[in-house]
Amino acid sequence: MSRAVRLTKFFFPFVVSTAIIIPIGLGLANLWNPPGILEKIEKQDEFTIKIGLRADSSPISHRKGDKYEGYCTDFAELIRYQIEESLPNKTINIEFHETSLKTRFRKVAKNTIHLECGPNTIGNNHKGTQFSIPFMSTSVSILTKKGRRFDSNNETIGVLKSSSTKNSIKQHFTGLKTNQIQEYGSRAEAINALNHQEIDAFVSDKIILIGGLQILGFDPENYEFQELNPGNEKYGMIISSKETEWLFFINQLIKNKDPEYQCQL
């Protein structure tokens, strides 16, 4: 139950703007917990929201020069706009921090960032964090060159280090041997290895595979995508487990975001 519900008498009514509901705290500080993000925003004239983004996960997010682009930058702007519309006397700044598969949960749990927006497959919560509702769904897919399909009997396949796809591929191909799996630090590295025939296939999320090919200048039409679990990879944003109101606010934004972003890709 959110603080806005438990301490109703200390709160203004929910602020409604463009179909988004924001619970804003006005009451006495909770003696057992530090103030949440929305409470801090309400108490300060200016606030900087720190958002974690990936540099190589187009179209979710990618870095082009010194700027980030993609769904998550649009979502960050929506956060800023919504809060400033509901609280016109506040100035909201957005600050992007680069995250990775290894650092995404840790940075949220340690409050280095307030939100991590990336291709995070919703699963078991990591310590100190929680997932938002899904903002997008896709499929784990095996990428091969045009006209080929992955043969698990003797071919090699690339996976990303610290990703959940290694377990997915081993569960799907039960006879796959450890020496058939090659781990890579980035999607670009794995795609280039595939193009140079160092591996026979690369497994990742389909939407990210397509985006990665396009960023590197390759035409996705020249490749095959073998889907393993159509639509079952659901992406959620990572939020501190202490931030009940913030989670509620983010979920409301996702629900009201353009429907095209919640479709299966």
Residue pairs with C-beta under 8 A, 6 or more apart in sequence:
1 244
2 23
2 244
2 245
2 248
3 23
3 25
3 30
3 36
3 39
3 244
3 245
4 11
4 14
4 23
4 25
4 245
4 248
7 25
7 27
9 27
10 25
10 26
10 27
10 28
11 23
11 24
11 25
11 26
11 27
12 24
12 26
14 21
14 22
14 23
15 21
15 22
15 24
15 86
15 87
17 82
17 85
17 86
18 82
18 85
18 256
19 256
20 82
20 86
20 249
20 252
20 253
20 256
21 248
21 249
21 252
22 38
22 82
22 83
22 86
22 249
22 252
23 38
23 245
23 248
23 249
24 38
24 39
24 41
24 42
24 86
24 87
25 35
25 36
25 38
25 39
25 42
25 245
26 42
29 35
33 242
34 242
35 43
36 242
36 243
36 244
36 245
36 246
37 49
37 114
37 243
37 245
37 246
38 245
38 246
38 249
39 245
40 47
41 47
41 83
41 87
41 90
41 92
42 87
44 90
45 89
45 90
45 91
46 90
46 91
46 92
46 93
47 90
47 91
47 92
47 93
48 92
48 93
48 94
48 95
49 76
49 79
49 80
49 92
49 93
49 94
49 95
49 114
49 115
50 95
50 96
50 97
50 112
50 113
50 114
50 115
51 72
51 76
51 79
51 94
51 95
51 96
51 97
51 113
51 114
51 115
51 116
51 117
52 96
52 97
52 98
52 99
52 103
52 104
52 107
52 108
52 113
52 115
52 116
52 117
52 118
52 238
53 61
53 63
53 68
53 70
53 72
53 73
53 96
53 97
53 98
53 99
53 116
53 117
53 118
54 60
54 61
54 62
54 98
54 99
54 100
54 118
54 119
55 61
55 62
55 63
55 68
55 98
56 62
56 63
56 186
56 187
56 188
56 212
56 215
57 70
57 118
57 119
57 187
57 208
57 211
58 69
58 70
58 208
58 211
58 212
58 214
58 215
59 70
59 71
59 207
59 211
60 70
60 71
60 72
60 117
60 118
60 119
60 136
60 207
60 208
60 211
60 235
61 68
61 69
61 70
61 71
61 72
61 73
61 117
61 118
62 68
62 69
62 70
62 211
62 215
63 69
63 98
68 96
71 117
71 135
71 136
71 261
72 117
72 118
73 96
75 117
75 135
75 253
75 257
76 94
76 96
76 117
77 94
78 253
78 257
79 92
79 94
79 250
79 253
80 92
80 93
80 94
82 253
83 90
83 92
84 90
84 91
84 92
97 107
97 112
97 113
99 107
99 113
99 116
99 118
100 162
101 160
101 161
101 162
101 163
102 161
102 162
104 116
104 118
104 120
104 238
105 116
105 126
105 127
105 128
105 129
105 238
106 112
107 113
107 116
108 114
108 115
108 116
108 128
108 129
108 238
108 239
108 240
109 126
109 127
109 128
109 129
109 240
109 241
110 128
111 240
114 239
114 240
114 243
114 246
115 237
115 238
115 239
115 246
115 250
116 237
116 238
116 239
117 237
118 235
118 237
118 238
119 138
119 205
119 207
119 208
119 235
120 131
120 235
120 236
120 237
120 238
121 164
121 205
121 233
121 234
121 235
122 131
122 134
122 234
122 235
122 236
123 164
125 131
125 241
128 240
128 241
128 242
129 238
129 239
129 240
129 241
130 238
130 239
130 240
130 241
130 247
131 236
131 237
131 238
131 239
132 236
132 237
132 238
132 239
132 247
132 250
132 251
132 254
133 236
133 251
133 254
133 255
134 234
134 235
134 236
134 254
134 262
135 235
135 236
135 237
135 254
135 257
135 261
135 262
136 207
136 234
136 235
136 261
136 262
136 263
136 265
137 231
137 232
137 233
137 234
137 235
137 262
137 263
137 264
137 265
138 205
138 206
138 207
138 208
138 231
138 233
138 235
138 264
138 265
139 205
139 206
139 227
139 228
139 229
139 230
139 231
139 232
139 233
139 264
140 165
140 168
140 169
140 203
140 204
140 205
140 206
140 227
140 228
140 229
140 232
140 233
141 203
141 204
141 205
141 206
141 209
141 225
141 226
141 227
141 228
142 149
142 150
142 157
142 169
142 201
142 202
142 203
142 225
142 226
142 228
143 191
143 194
143 201
143 202
143 203
143 204
143 209
143 223
143 224
143 225
144 150
144 194
144 200
144 201
144 223
144 224
144 226
145 194
145 195
145 222
145 223
145 224
146 221
146 222
146 223
146 224
147 224
148 200
148 224
149 224
149 226
150 157
150 200
150 201
150 226
151 200
152 173
152 175
152 176
152 180
153 175
154 180
155 180
155 200
155 201
156 180
156 181
156 182
156 199
156 200
156 201
157 169
157 176
157 180
157 181
157 182
157 199
157 200
157 201
157 202
157 203
158 181
158 182
158 183
158 184
158 190
158 193
158 194
158 199
158 201
158 202
158 203
159 165
159 166
159 169
159 181
159 182
159 183
159 184
159 190
159 202
159 203
159 204
160 183
160 184
160 185
160 186
160 187
160 190
160 204
161 183
161 184
161 185
163 204
165 203
165 204
165 205
166 181
166 183
168 203
168 228
168 229
169 176
169 181
169 203
169 228
170 176
170 181
172 228
182 193
182 198
182 199
184 190
184 193
184 202
187 202
187 204
187 208
187 209
187 212
188 212
188 215
188 216
190 199
190 202
190 204
191 202
191 212
191 213
191 216
191 218
192 216
193 199
193 202
194 200
194 201
194 202
195 218
202 209
203 228
204 212
205 233
206 225
206 227
206 265
207 265
209 220
209 225
210 220
213 219
213 220
213 223
214 220
230 264
231 264
237 250
237 254
239 246
239 247
239 250
240 246
254 262
